[in-house]
Amino acid sequence: MSIRVLIPISLILIPILLSSAQYYLAVEYPIYPGFDFAEVNGVKIYDPSQAVYVKPGDIVEGFFDVRIVNVRGGPWITPVIGTASWTRGDFSCITNDAPDGESIQSYHFRLKAPETPGTYYIGIFAGWMYTCEEVASNDHPPQFNDGDDVWDMSQSDWESIISTGKASKYGQPGRAIRIIVSGAPSIKVDVWTDKGGKGVGNLDGGRYSIGESALFYCSIDRDASYLKVWVEKPNGSIVTLFEKFDVKAGTYEFKGVMGEPEGERKLKAVACPAGQSCPREEMLSRDEVRYYVERVGEAKLEISHNFPSEVHQGQEFSVSVTVRNAGNIEVRNVASGIWWADDAFKGMSCTGTDKKDSLKPGEYMQYSCNLKAVGSPGTYDVEVSAVADGGVSASSKFKVRISQVQDGEPPKVKVIFPNGGETLYVGEAYKITWEATDNVKVEKVHVWLFQRGRQVETIVTDNPNTGYFVWRPDTPGTYRIRVTAVDPSGNAAYDDSDSDFDVVLRWVENKPPTAYIDSISPNPAQEGQTIYFSGHGYDPDGSIAECEWKTDERVLSSSCSFSTSLPAGIYVVHFRVKDERGAWSSWATSTLVVERMENKPPILTLFDPQVSGSTVTINGVVNPGYGGARITKVHWDWGDGSSEESFFPAEHSYSSAGIYTVTVTAYQSDGLHTTASVKVTIAPPPPPFPPQEEERASSSNALYSLPLLFLLIFPLTAILIYRRSRRREEGEEEVLRRLLSE
């Protein structure tokens, strides 16, 4: 970190170390009861430890509110920024200067989730700096990519921001919410009670008394491989209502009776979609609802305040109100306010807590309101009251007198800077500072620019009496500043710079940008396949105006991101960027391999033929030779002069015994084909059975045919036995072929 960076950091840390704690800057989560401090993709975040689950590449959209507590002891600027841990260099300037005291600052965002699963963060940061850029880079003047930007924080630093409001390494005040990118669960689980909380993310489950019966519900919108429902008690004990594998979609009901101890309880459920194992916690869908168990007793509210009994017409004053639970049971949904008659006062602003979900016995809430007496002189009725559920209320009614004040005294004002003799540079930010006081108050301040006694520019009008205004001079010359202060009665006074000051141009060398190749995908790629190129640039003193991609001497594109296809080969891809002042960066390079696409013929496999008599059945498998091709037909040549086209399995009947060669040819969409063959043996039919006994008597010639039949069969059988004994290795098909030929 450079020495220049230590200046703004010391401004942040030194006030915190002062024993009097007179300077203080902090970023807090909102404390208003029932206020949802963040909402992401429709999910309301009530607890800083809560996380939002999204899929890689999903849109992350919503808002994030924080409370800035800014107690500064001088004219310091407090910029506030919003950013995400994965959007290096990209942030939103929420405000250039957070006001004194407390204020709610909101960061509205629409971001694309990272493609890589993991834990990420969205944060809001503040600092006593000059610009939002200085807060983001943690340097004065801004210096990015030097290792201490907000995006350089580790995961433990981000977690420290969530829990303590300050990163352990950088000390930058801020708050954050957690975004978990994962294969998001595809099942929705919802739990609620018979007193409320229905709907995912709805936490309000109602209130119960000890001994009261209750019904709990859990629904899942589709079948689950695992479902668990349980209750967490205030003492840390857990009561499991349901835990089971392979659960059907639907709504499940559980009955119970409220027991000790009293306090807030949580009804929780987790579910894993059917067909998934959900090995990590973040892959489970979950929901919870909170309900309160209490003892029956007395509810009572007490109000205290410091509203003055008399104020002057036009006077601005502050009123503090405290609402305390003076009973012995908790009160819910407490709200307080101040009412007056006949437009006596005008509300300027309020800070603190005027509404709260609950107040336990002895607890209190406080708020302060700035009012202005705008009514005519007289006496007015005023009431400070508070109400809660169940008709519980408290009220303080009184009268306040508004008196008339004659003010003819003008303010006192003095220019501090620039007061003469200074040299200012065009385009750079400077604080015009002054001191202005009044016997009542300074209502507003005007600042003008004068040159040789003539007004040449109105810098600001009706500015609050903050003691400073940030100004960027835009024209060289010799000038003086005039500051005019006005009080509520219209009395005005002004002061000019004691002497002239100069505004001049500063020559600044243009620093070239730096180019970064983000991705070339896929790599390696196939010939003819679409290839996506993405890159970006960073300019330390400006912005990127143009991008250029090339390979060898061929220009590919002038866009930072594009897609194209390339012939087969090995390429050195070059990428560079140009800033708005015309300076080019050095080339960033990356190697890209494009492989040649080879078309292969089909893959054909034939199984052993199945022969039954004269009928044969052949099965097999055929697949395309490469992706993108398809099988168009399978041709069969049965070896007996007949052929056909048919996919597997195929069947054919032969008219005579014999050995046939079956040839199969598979064709695919690019015209390539593969041929395979297999031999099929069809045996001759068995000889007819000898005639029965009664048939012998029918003809005397049949008796003489028996010896002749014996003489024919005996030699044939002998030959068969002899051949088998001599040539057993030749196999059954060769023997049968020789028998048929003899």
C-alpha positions in Angstrom: 0.0 0.0 0.0 1.4 3.4 -0.9 2.0 6.2 1.6 -0.8 8.2 0.0 -3.3 5.5 1.0 -2.5 5.9 4.7 -4.1 9.3 4.8 -7.8 8.4 4.3 -7.4 5.2 6.4 -6.1 7.2 9.3 -9.1 9.5 9.0 -11.3 6.5 9.4 -9.4 4.9 12.3 -8.2 7.8 14.5 -11.7 9.0 15.5 -12.6 5.5 16.6 -9.5 5.4 18.9 -10.2 8.7 20.6 -11.2 8.2 24.2 -14.1 10.6 23.9 -15.5 8.7 20.9 -16.5 12.1 19.5 -16.0 10.9 15.9 -17.7 7.7 14.7 -18.6 6.1 11.4 -20.4 2.7 11.2 -22.6 0.8 8.8 -25.4 -1.1 10.5 -28.3 -3.3 9.5 -31.6 -1.4 9.9 -33.1 -1.7 13.3 -36.7 -0.7 12.5 -39.1 -3.5 13.6 -40.5 -5.5 10.7 -38.2 -3.8 8.2 -36.9 -6.2 5.6 -33.4 -5.0 5.2 -32.8 -6.9 1.9 -34.7 -8.8 -0.8 -32.9 -10.9 -3.5 -34.9 -12.6 -6.2 -38.1 -12.3 -4.2 -36.4 -13.8 -1.0 -36.7 -11.5 2.0 -33.6 -11.4 4.3 -34.4 -10.8 7.9 -31.2 -12.2 9.5 -27.7 -11.2 8.3 -26.6 -14.9 8.6 -29.3 -15.9 6.0 -28.0 -16.8 2.6 -29.7 -16.7 -0.9 -29.2 -19.7 -3.2 -29.0 -19.2 -7.0 -27.9 -21.3 -9.9 -24.7 -20.5 -11.9 -25.4 -17.7 -14.4 -28.8 -16.8 -12.8 -29.9 -13.1 -12.6 -29.5 -11.8 -9.0 -31.8 -8.8 -8.6 -33.1 -6.9 -5.6 -32.1 -4.3 -3.0 -30.0 -4.0 0.1 -30.6 -1.4 2.8 -28.1 -0.3 5.6 -28.1 2.3 8.3 -25.1 4.7 8.1 -24.2 6.2 11.5 -22.1 9.3 10.7 -20.8 11.3 13.6 -18.0 13.4 12.1 -16.1 16.1 13.8 -15.4 18.2 10.8 -16.2 18.9 7.1 -15.4 15.4 6.0 -17.0 13.7 3.0 -18.6 10.3 3.4 -19.2 8.5 0.1 -21.2 5.2 0.1 -20.8 2.5 -2.6 -22.5 -0.8 -3.4 -20.8 -3.7 -5.1 -20.5 -7.5 -5.4 -17.4 -9.6 -4.6 -17.3 -11.1 -8.1 -17.7 -7.8 -10.1 -14.2 -6.4 -9.9 -14.0 -2.8 -10.9 -17.8 -2.5 -11.1 -19.6 -0.6 -8.3 -22.5 1.8 -7.7 -22.0 5.2 -6.1 -25.0 5.2 -3.7 -24.3 8.7 -2.4 -21.4 11.1 -2.7 -21.8 12.2 0.9 -23.9 10.5 3.6 -25.5 13.1 5.9 -24.6 13.7 9.5 -26.3 11.4 12.1 -28.2 8.3 10.9 -29.5 7.7 7.4 -30.8 4.7 5.4 -28.8 4.0 2.2 -30.1 1.6 -0.4 -28.3 -0.4 -3.1 -30.5 -1.6 -5.9 -28.8 -4.2 -8.1 -29.3 -6.5 -11.1 -26.3 -8.8 -11.5 -25.4 -12.1 -13.2 -24.4 -14.8 -10.8 -20.9 -16.4 -11.3 -20.7 -19.5 -13.4 -18.5 -21.2 -10.8 -20.3 -22.6 -7.7 -19.2 -21.1 -4.4 -20.0 -18.5 -1.8 -20.1 -14.8 -2.9 -21.2 -11.5 -1.3 -23.0 -8.3 -2.1 -21.8 -5.4 0.1 -22.2 -1.7 1.0 -19.1 0.3 2.1 -18.6 3.8 3.5 -15.6 5.9 4.3 -14.4 9.4 5.1 -12.9 9.8 1.6 -13.3 12.4 -1.2 -15.0 10.2 -3.8 -16.8 6.8 -4.3 -13.7 5.6 -6.3 -11.5 6.1 -3.2 -13.9 4.0 -1.1 -13.9 1.2 -3.7 -10.1 1.2 -4.1 -9.3 2.0 -0.4 -6.8 4.6 -1.6 -6.5 8.4 -1.8 -6.2 9.2 -4.6 -8.0 6.2 -6.2 -5.6 3.3 -7.1 -7.2 0.1 -8.3 -5.7 -3.4 -8.7 -3.0 -2.8 -6.1 -4.1 -5.6 -3.8 -6.3 -3.6 -1.3 -9.5 -3.0 -3.3 -12.8 -4.1 -1.8 -12.7 -7.0 -4.3 -9.4 -8.2 -2.9 -10.9 -9.2 0.4 -10.8 -12.8 1.4 -13.9 -14.8 2.3 -13.1 -14.4 6.0 -13.0 -10.7 5.5 -16.4 -10.7 3.9 -17.8 -12.8 6.8 -16.3 -10.3 9.2 -18.1 -7.5 7.3 -21.4 -9.5 7.9 -20.9 -10.1 11.6 -18.9 -7.1 12.8 -19.4 -4.4 10.2 -15.6 -4.1 9.6 -13.2 -6.2 7.5 -10.4 -7.5 9.8 -7.7 -6.6 7.3 -8.8 -3.4 5.7 -10.9 -1.7 8.4 -13.4 -0.3 5.9 -16.9 0.1 7.5 -19.5 -2.0 5.6 -22.2 -4.7 5.7 -22.9 -7.6 3.3 -25.3 -10.4 2.4 -24.3 -13.9 1.4 -25.0 -15.4 -2.1 -24.4 -19.1 -2.5 -24.1 -20.3 -6.1 -24.8 -24.0 -6.5 -26.9 -26.5 -8.5 -30.0 -25.0 -7.0 -32.6 -27.4 -5.5 -35.6 -28.0 -7.6 -38.0 -28.6 -4.8 -40.0 -26.1 -2.7 -40.5 -26.7 1.0 -42.8 -24.5 3.1 -43.6 -24.7 6.9 -46.2 -22.8 8.8 -48.4 -22.9 11.9 -52.2 -22.7 12.4 -51.6 -19.0 13.4 -49.5 -17.9 10.4 -46.3 -18.1 8.5 -47.5 -19.8 5.3 -45.5 -19.0 2.2 -41.7 -19.6 1.7 -39.8 -16.9 3.6 -42.7 -15.9 5.8 -41.4 -16.0 9.4 -44.4 -14.9 11.4 -45.9 -18.0 13.0 -48.0 -16.3 15.6 -48.0 -16.4 19.4 -49.0 -19.2 21.8 -49.5 -19.5 25.5 -47.8 -22.3 27.5 -50.2 -25.3 27.5 -52.0 -24.2 24.3 -52.5 -26.8 21.5 -51.0 -26.1 18.1 -50.9 -27.5 14.6 -47.8 -27.4 12.5 -47.7 -27.9 8.7 -45.1 -28.8 6.1 -45.7 -29.0 2.3 -43.4 -30.1 -0.6 -44.4 -29.4 -4.2 -42.8 -32.7 -5.5 -41.5 -36.0 -4.3 -38.4 -35.9 -2.1 -35.6 -38.3 -1.5 -35.4 -36.9 2.1 -37.6 -34.7 4.3 -37.0 -33.5 7.9 -39.2 -31.3 10.0 -38.2 -30.1 13.5 -38.6 -27.4 16.2 -35.7 -25.5 17.9 -36.5 -24.3 21.4 -35.0 -21.2 23.1 -32.9 -23.4 25.4 -31.2 -25.0 22.3 -33.1 -28.4 22.5 -34.5 -29.9 19.3 -37.8 -31.8 18.8 -37.9 -33.8 15.6 -41.4 -33.9 14.2 -40.7 -35.9 11.0 -37.6 -37.5 9.3 -38.0 -39.9 6.4 -36.5 -40.9 3.1 -38.6 -41.2 -0.2 -41.5 -38.9 0.7 -44.4 -38.2 -1.6 -45.4 -34.6 -2.6 -48.1 -33.1 -0.4 -48.9 -31.4 2.9 -48.1 -33.0 6.3 -49.7 -32.0 9.6 -48.3 -32.4 13.1 -50.0 -31.7 16.4 -48.4 -30.5 19.6 -48.9 -28.7 23.0 -46.8 -25.7 24.0 -44.6 -26.4 27.0 -41.7 -24.7 28.8 -39.6 -22.7 28.3 -41.2 -19.5 27.1 -39.6 -17.5 24.3 -39.1 -17.6 20.5 -39.1 -21.0 18.7 -38.3 -22.0 15.2 -40.2 -24.6 13.1 -37.8 -25.7 10.4 -37.7 -28.1 7.4 -35.2 -29.3 4.8 -35.9 -31.4 1.7 -33.9 -33.0 -1.1 -35.5 -33.5 -4.5 -36.3 -37.1 -5.6 -33.5 -38.7 -7.6 -30.8 -36.5 -5.8 -28.6 -37.2 -2.8 -27.8 -33.6 -1.8 -24.4 -34.3 -0.3 -23.9 -30.7 0.7 -26.0 -28.5 3.0 -26.5 -25.8 0.3 -28.2 -28.3 -2.0 -31.1 -28.8 0.4 -34.3 -26.6 0.0 -35.3 -25.2 3.4 -37.8 -23.0 5.1 -38.5 -21.9 8.6 -41.2 -20.0 10.6 -40.9 -18.4 14.0 -43.5 -18.4 16.7 -43.5 -17.2 20.3 -44.6 -19.1 23.5 -45.4 -16.9 26.5 -47.0 -16.9 29.9 -50.3 -15.1 30.4 -49.8 -11.9 32.4 -50.2 -8.1 32.5 -49.2 -5.9 29.6 -48.3 -2.2 30.3 -46.5 0.6 28.3 -44.9 3.7 29.7 -43.9 6.9 27.8 -41.3 9.5 28.6 -40.2 12.5 26.5 -38.5 15.9 26.6 -41.0 18.0 24.5 -40.5 21.6 25.6 -43.4 23.5 27.0 -42.6 26.7 25.0 -40.8 27.3 21.7 -40.3 30.4 19.5 -42.0 30.8 16.2 -39.7 29.5 13.4 -37.6 27.6 16.0 -36.3 24.2 15.1 -35.9 21.8 18.0 -35.5 18.0 18.7 -37.8 15.8 20.8 -36.7 12.4 22.2 -39.3 9.8 23.1 -38.8 6.5 25.0 -41.5 3.8 25.1 -40.9 1.0 27.8 -42.7 -2.2 28.6 -43.5 -1.8 32.2 -45.6 -5.0 32.4 -44.6 -8.6 33.1 -45.5 -10.1 29.6 -44.2 -9.4 26.2 -46.1 -6.9 24.0 -46.2 -7.2 20.2 -46.3 -4.8 17.3 -45.5 -1.6 19.3 -45.8 1.7 17.5 -45.4 5.3 18.8 -45.9 8.8 17.4 -46.4 12.5 18.1 -49.6 14.4 17.3 -50.4 18.2 17.5 -53.3 20.5 16.7 -53.8 23.1 14.0 -50.6 22.6 12.1 -48.6 24.0 15.0 -45.4 22.2 14.0 -43.7 20.8 10.9 -42.0 17.4 11.1 -38.5 17.7 9.6 -37.0 14.2 10.2 -37.0 11.3 12.6 -34.3 8.7 13.6 -34.3 5.8 15.9 -37.0 3.2 16.5 -40.7 4.2 16.6 -42.0 0.7 15.7 -41.0 -2.7 17.0 -42.2 -6.2 16.6 -42.1 -6.9 20.3 -41.0 -5.5 23.6 -40.2 -8.0 26.4 -40.7 -6.9 30.0 -38.3 -4.1 30.9 -37.3 -3.5 27.2 -37.7 -0.1 25.6 -37.5 1.6 22.2 -36.3 5.2 21.5 -36.6 7.7 18.7 -36.0 11.4 18.1 -37.8 13.8 15.8 -36.7 17.2 14.6 -39.6 19.7 14.5 -40.1 23.3 13.5 -42.6 25.7 15.1 -44.6 27.0 12.1 -47.9 27.9 13.8 -49.0 31.4 14.8 -48.2 32.4 18.4 -50.5 30.7 20.8 -51.1 27.5 22.8 -51.5 24.1 21.2 -52.5 20.6 22.3 -49.8 17.9 21.8 -50.0 14.2 22.4 -47.3 11.5 22.5 -48.8 8.0 22.4 -47.9 4.3 21.9 -50.1 1.3 21.0 -49.6 -2.5 20.8 -51.6 -5.6 20.1 -54.4 -6.6 22.4 -55.5 -3.0 23.0 -52.4 -2.1 25.0 -51.7 1.7 24.9 -50.1 4.6 26.7 -50.5 8.4 26.2 -49.0 11.7 27.3 -51.1 14.8 26.6 -49.9 18.3 27.3 -50.0 21.9 25.9 -47.1 23.8 24.2 -46.9 27.6 23.8 -45.5 29.1 20.6 -44.2 32.6 21.2 -43.2 35.3 18.8 -39.6 36.4 18.3 -38.5 39.6 16.6 -35.1 38.8 14.8 -33.3 41.6 13.1 -29.8 40.4 13.6 -28.0 39.0 10.5 -25.8 36.0 10.5 -22.0 36.1 10.7 -20.0 34.5 7.9 -16.3 34.1 7.0 -14.7 32.4 3.9 -12.0 29.9 5.0 -11.0 28.4 1.6 -10.1 29.5 -1.0 -9.3 32.8 0.7 -6.6 34.1 -1.7 -3.2 33.1 -3.0 -4.1 29.4 -3.7 -3.6 27.6 -7.0 -6.4 25.2 -8.0 -6.4 22.9 -11.0 -9.2 22.5 -13.5 -11.3 19.3 -13.0 -10.0 18.5 -9.5 -12.3 18.4 -6.5 -11.9 21.1 -3.7 -13.9 21.9 -0.6 -15.1 25.5 -0.4 -15.2 26.0 3.4 -16.7 28.7 5.6 -17.9 29.5 9.0 -21.5 30.9 9.5 -23.4 31.5 12.7 -26.6 33.2 13.7 -28.5 34.1 17.0 -31.3 31.8 15.8 -29.9 29.6 13.1 -28.5 29.8 9.6 -31.3 28.7 7.3 -29.3 28.4 4.0 -26.1 29.3 2.3 -25.4 30.6 -1.3 -22.0 30.3 -2.9 -21.0 32.4 -6.0 -17.8 32.8 -8.1 -16.6 36.4 -8.8 -14.0 37.6 -11.3 -12.8 41.2 -11.2 -15.7 42.2 -9.0 -18.4 40.6 -11.3 -20.3 37.4 -10.6 -19.5 34.8 -13.3 -20.9 31.6 -11.9 -23.5 30.4 -9.3 -21.8 27.5 -7.6 -24.7 26.5 -5.3 -27.8 28.1 -3.7 -30.0 27.1 -0.8 -27.3 24.8 0.5 -27.5 23.7 4.2 -25.0 25.2 6.6 -22.7 22.2 6.4 -19.5 24.4 6.5 -18.3 23.2 3.1 -19.3 22.4 -0.5 -17.3 20.3 -3.0 -16.5 22.2 -6.2 -14.7 21.3 -9.4 -13.5 24.4 -11.2 -13.8 24.0 -15.0 -12.3 27.3 -16.4 -8.8 28.7 -15.9 -8.7 32.2 -14.5 -8.3 34.4 -11.5 -11.3 34.4 -9.1 -12.7 35.1 -5.6 -15.4 33.2 -3.7 -18.5 34.8 -2.1 -20.4 33.0 0.6 -23.8 34.4 1.7 -25.7 33.1 4.8 -29.4 33.7 5.4 -31.4 33.2 8.7 -35.1 32.2 9.0 -36.2 35.9 9.2 -34.5 36.6 5.9 -31.5 38.5 7.4 -28.4 37.9 5.2 -24.7 38.5 5.3 -21.8 37.6 3.1 -18.0 37.4 2.9 -15.5 37.3 0.0 -12.1 35.7 -0.4 -9.5 38.2 1.0 -7.6 38.1 -2.3 -7.6 36.4 -5.7 -6.8 32.7 -6.2 -5.8 31.1 -9.5 -7.4 28.2 -11.5 -5.0 26.6 -14.0 -4.7 23.5 -16.1 -2.6 20.5 -15.0 -0.9 18.5 -17.6 -1.5 14.7 -17.0 0.2 12.0 -18.9 -2.2 9.5 -20.5 -1.5 6.0 -19.0 -2.2 3.2 -21.5 -4.8 0.6 -20.6 -4.3 -3.1 -19.9 -6.0 -5.9 -21.9 -7.3 -9.2 -20.3 -8.5 -12.3 -22.1 -11.3 -13.7 -19.9 -12.1 -16.9 -21.8 -11.9 -18.7 -25.2 -14.3 -21.6 -25.1 -14.3 -24.4 -26.0 -10.6 -24.9 -26.2 -9.7 -27.2 -27.9 -12.6 -26.9 -30.3 -13.8 -28.9 -33.3 -13.6 -27.7 -36.9 -16.8 -25.9 -37.7 -17.8 -25.6 -34.0 -18.8 -22.1 -32.6 -16.0 -20.6 -30.4 -16.8 -17.9 -27.9 -14.2 -15.1 -27.2 -14.5 -12.8 -24.2 -12.1 -10.1 -22.9 -12.0 -6.8 -21.1 -9.6 -3.9 -20.4 -8.7 -1.6 -17.5 -7.7 2.0 -17.9 -6.1 3.6 -14.8 -7.0 7.2 -16.0 -10.0 6.8 -18.2 -12.3 4.2 -19.9 -12.1 1.6 -22.6 -13.3 2.8 -26.0 -12.4 -0.1 -28.4 -11.3 -3.7 -28.5 -9.5 -5.7 -31.1 -9.0 -9.5 -31.6 -6.7 -11.1 -34.2 -4.9 -14.4 -35.0 -1.7 -14.2 -37.0 -2.5 -11.4 -39.5 -6.3 -12.1 -39.6 -8.5 -9.6 -37.7 -11.3 -11.5 -35.9 -13.4 -8.8 -34.3 -13.5 -5.3 -32.9 -16.0 -6.3 -30.1 -14.8 -7.2 -26.6 -17.0 -10.4 -26.8 -18.0 -12.3 -29.9 -18.2 -15.8 -31.4 -17.0 -17.4 -34.6 -15.7 -20.7 -36.1 -12.2 -21.4 -37.4 -10.6 -24.1 -39.7 -8.5 -26.8 -38.1 -5.1 -25.6 -36.8 -3.2 -24.1 -33.8 -3.7 -20.4 -33.4 -2.1 -17.7 -31.2 -5.0 -15.4 -30.4 -4.1 -11.7 -29.8 -6.3 -9.2 -27.9 -5.8 -5.5 -27.1 -7.9 -2.5 -26.0 -7.8 1.2 -26.6 -8.8 4.0 -24.2 -10.8 7.1 -25.0 -7.6 9.1 -25.6 -6.4 6.8 -28.3 -3.7 4.8 -26.4 -3.6 1.0 -27.2 -2.6 -1.6 -24.7 -0.1 -4.3 -25.2 -1.3 -7.5 -26.8 -2.6 -10.2 -24.5 -2.2 -13.7 -26.1 -3.6 -17.2 -25.7 -3.3 -20.4 -27.7 -6.3 -22.0 -29.3 -6.4 -25.5 -30.8 -9.0 -26.3 -33.5 -9.2 -30.1 -34.2 -10.1 -31.5 -37.6 -13.5 -33.2 -37.7 -13.2 -36.8 -39.1 -16.3 -38.6 -40.5 -16.3 -42.3 -39.5 -18.6 -45.0 -41.0 -21.3 -46.7 -38.8 -20.4 -49.2 -36.1 -22.1 -52.5 -36.8 -22.3 -55.6 -34.6 -24.1 -58.9 -35.4 -25.2 -61.4 -32.8 -25.2 -65.2 -33.3 -28.1 -66.3 -35.6 -31.0 -68.1 -33.9 -32.2 -71.0 -36.2 -35.6 -72.7 -35.7 -36.2 -75.3 -38.5 -35.9 -73.4 -41.8 -36.4 -69.9 -40.1 -33.5 -67.8 -38.9 -33.6 -64.7 -36.6 -30.7 -62.3 -36.4 -30.3 -59.4 -34.0 -27.5 -56.9 -33.6 -26.6 -53.2 -32.8 -25.7 -50.4 -35.2 -24.6 -46.8 -34.1 -23.5 -43.7 -36.1 -19.8 -43.3 -36.5 -19.7 -39.9 -35.0 -21.9 -37.2 -33.4 -24.3 -35.5 -35.7 -24.7 -38.5 -38.1 -27.7 -40.8 -38.0 -28.5 -44.4 -39.3 -30.8 -44.2 -42.4 -31.3 -47.9 -43.3 -30.1 -51.5 -42.8 -29.9 -53.7 -45.9 -30.1 -57.6 -45.7 -28.9 -60.0 -48.4 -30.1 -63.5 -47.2 -27.8 -65.5 -49.5 -30.6 -67.3 -51.3 -31.3 -64.6 -53.9 -33.7 -62.6 -51.7 -33.0 -59.3 -49.9 -34.8 -56.6 -47.9 -34.4 -53.5 -45.7 -35.2 -53.8 -42.0 -33.8 -52.7 -38.7 -32.9 -55.2 -35.9 -34.1 -57.9 -35.3 -34.7 -59.4 -38.8 -36.2 -62.8 -39.6 -36.1 -65.0 -42.8 -37.3 -68.5 -43.9 -35.4 -70.6 -46.3 -37.0 -73.0 -48.8 -34.3 -75.7 -48.7 -31.5 -76.9 -46.5 -28.0 -75.6 -46.9 -25.3 -73.2 -45.7 -26.0 -69.5 -46.5 -24.0 -66.4 -46.1 -26.1 -63.5 -44.8 -24.7 -60.0 -45.6 -25.8 -57.0 -43.6 -25.0 -53.4 -44.7 -25.8 -50.3 -42.5 -26.0 -46.8 -44.1 -25.7 -43.4 -42.3 -26.8 -39.9 -43.3 -23.5 -38.9 -44.8 -23.5 -41.9 -47.2 -20.8 -43.9 -45.4 -21.7 -47.5 -44.7 -20.4 -50.6 -43.0 -21.0 -54.3 -44.1 -20.8 -57.5 -41.9 -21.7 -61.1 -42.7 -22.6 -64.3 -40.9 -23.1 -67.9 -42.0 -26.4 -69.7 -41.4 -26.8 -73.5 -41.6 -30.2 -74.9 -42.4 -30.3 -78.7 -41.7 -32.4 -81.1 -43.9 -35.7 -82.3 -42.4 -35.5 -85.7 -40.5 -36.5 -89.0 -42.3 -40.1 -90.2 -42.1 -41.1 -92.5 -39.3 -41.4 -96.4 -40.1 -44.9 -97.6 -40.8 -47.1 -98.9 -38.0 -47.8 -102.6 -37.4 -51.3 -102.6 -39.0 -49.8 -100.9 -42.1 -47.4 -103.9 -42.8 -50.4 -106.2 -43.3 -51.9 -104.0 -45.9 -49.4 -104.8 -48.6 -47.0 -107.8 -49.1 -44.6 -105.5 -51.0 -43.9 -103.6 -47.8 -42.3 -106.7 -46.3 -39.9 -106.9 -49.1 -39.0 -103.2 -48.8 -37.6 -103.5 -45.3 -34.4 -105.2 -46.2 -33.8 -102.8 -48.9 -34.3 -99.8 -46.6 -31.9 -101.4 -44.2 -29.3 -101.8 -46.9 -29.6 -98.1 -47.7 -29.5 -96.7 -44.2 -26.7 -98.9 -42.9 -24.0 -97.8 -45.3 -25.0 -94.2 -44.8 -24.7 -94.5 -41.0 -21.4 -96.3 -41.3 -20.0 -93.6 -43.5 -21.1 -90.9 -41.0 -19.5 -92.6 -38.0 -16.3 -93.2 -40.0 -16.1 -89.6 -41.1 -16.7 -88.2 -37.6 -14.0 -90.4 -36.1 -11.4 -89.3 -38.7 -12.1 -85.5 -39.0 -13.7 -84.4 -35.7 -11.8 -81.0 -36.0 -13.6 -80.1 -39.2 -16.8 -79.4 -37.5 -20.4 -80.3 -38.1 -20.9 -78.0 -41.1 -18.0 -79.5 -43.2 -19.2 -83.1 -42.6 -22.7 -82.3 -43.6 -21.5 -80.5 -46.8 -19.5 -83.6 -47.8 -22.5 -85.9 -47.1 -24.8 -83.9 -49.2 -22.3 -83.9 -52.1 -21.8 -87.7 -52.1 
